[in-house]
Amino acid sequence: MVHPNSTLLLTINGAGVAIEVVYLTLFLIFCHEKKKRLMVLLIVLAELISVAALAALTLTLVHATQRRSMVVGIIGMLFNIMMYAAPLSVMKLVIRTKSVEYMPFSLSLASLVNGVSWTTYAFLPFDPFLAVSNGVGTMFSIAQLLLYGTYYKSTKRIIAARKETKMEMHPSLSSEVDPKKTAGAAL
């Protein structure tokens, strides 16, 4: 509706919407907290209203294809950058705790592959909106992976120390057998 010859963008984003609908449906089915379920429903409703308003305003107020592409492209670019930046909110926690246990490696790697793929695609029929937003996203992903590499070893030490402390606090959780206790039990 906005720009001709957008079949590839339409199919990949349509597939993304379908996957997200399945994910949200599963979340709503299995989430037992009413507050969280209500919050997700309100966010989805706000997103649907925003997209409908954007579509209505763009289609009624902006009549030239190039201008429509500009308006929707800028808005899409901003939201795409926000999507890539969202995992960076964990970076503060990672730096403070010197642990990457709350920043999954697979998510950071997938984000990098996604950013590189879309940036490459953006240069085939040059699309500045895809190039800028996914180029920035690629940089965010590289920052995540660098941070992961920096704190990976300290995370292993922190987790091992936490387990050791837990075992000291709760000797019954220890997997080692105490020879004195087994000898006493045999008598």
N, C-alpha and C positions, 0 to 999 in steps of 0.2 A: 504493500500500500504506500510505503514511503519512497522506496527506491527500486527501480527496475533491476532485473538480473541479480536478485539476492537469494537465489534458491539455496545455495550452500549455507548461508547465514541462517536462513529460515529453518532448514532441516536440522542443523546442529542445535540451534536454540530451542526448537520444538522438542527435540529429544531431551534436552536439559530440563525443560519444563515438565515433561512426562516423568522423568526420573525424580524430580523434586516433588511432584504430586504424590508419587508412590511413597517417597520418604516421609513426607508430612502426614500422609494417611496412616502409615505404620506408627509414627510417633503418636498421633492422636488416639489410635486404638490402644496402644500399650502404655501410654502415660497415665499414671494413676493420680497425679496431682492436678486437681481442677484448675488451680491458679496458672500453672504452666500451660495447660491446654488452652485456657481462655486467652492467655497472652499470645500464644502462637496464632490462634484464630484471629485475634485483633490485628496482629501484624500482617497476616495474609490478606485480611479485608482491606487494610490500609494500602497494601501494595496493589491489590486489584483496582481499588478506586483511583490510585495515582496513575496506573497504566491506562485505565479507561479515560481519565481526564486528559492525560497527555495525548492519547490518540485522538480524542474528540477535538481538542484545541489545535493540534497540528493539522488535522485534516480539514478543519473549517477555517482556520485563520491563515494558514500558510499554503499557498496554492502552487508554487513552483517546486518541482521535484528537487532541484539543487538546494533550495532553502529548507525544505522538509528534511532532507538528508543532513543538513547542517544542524538543525535544531535537535533532531533525534540522535544524531551522532555525538553531539556534545554531551547530552544527558546520558546516553549509553556509556560514553567514555568515562564520565565521572563515577557512575555506579560500578563500572568494571574496575576502576582503580580502587574504589572502596572495597570491592570483593577481594582483591589481591592484598589490600592493606589490613584486612580484618585479622588474619593470624598474627600480625605484628603486635597486636595488643598483648600477646603472651610474652613478647620479647622482654618487656620490663620485668616480668616475673622470672624469666630465665636468667637474666643478668643479676637480679637481686639474690636468687637462690643458688646461682651457679649450677643449675640443673635443667636438662632439657626433657625431663620426664613428662611434662605437660605439653610438649611441642612435638607431635609425631613426625618422624622422619619421612614416612611415606606421603604425608600431606604436603610437606615442603617440596619433596621431589616431584610429586604430581603437579604441583603449582608451577614449578620451573618448566617441566615438559610442556604443560599447557601454554605458558607464556611464550616459550620459544616457538612452539607450533603456530600459534596465532600471529606472532610477530612476523614469522616467515610468510604466512599466508597474506598478511597485510601488504607485503611488498610485491606480490604477484600482480594483482590489479591494484596499484597503490591506493591504500585507504588510510588516510592520516589518523582517523579516529581509532581504528584497530591498531595501527602501528604505535601510537603514543601510549594508549592505555595498556596494551600488552607488553610494550617495551618497559614501561614503569613497573608493571607486574613482574616481569622477568627480573628486574633489579631487586624488587622486594623479596622474591624467592631466593635469589642469590644471597641476600643478607640473612635470610632465615637459615640457609644451609651453612653459611660461614659461622653463624652463631651456634648452630648444632655441632659443627666440627670443633669449635672452641670449647664447648662445655660437655662434650660427650664423655670423656674420661672421668671428669669430676662427678658426673651423674652416676656412673657405676660405683664410684667410691662412696658417694652419699647414700645410695640405696643399700650397699653392703653394710655401711655403718649403722643405718637405721635397722636393718635386720638383726645385726649383732646386739644392738641396744634392746631390741624387742625380746631377743632370746635371753638376755641377762635379766630383764624384768620379769619374764615368764619362763622359768626353767622347764616347765612342763611342755613347752612348745619345742624344746630342743630335740633335734633328731639324733643326737649322740646318746649312747647308752652309758650311764654311770656304772662302772664296775662294782663299786661299793653297794649300790642299790640292788643290782642283780645278784650279787653274792648273798646279801641279806635275805632276799626274797627266796632264794633257793634253799636256805636253811629252814 
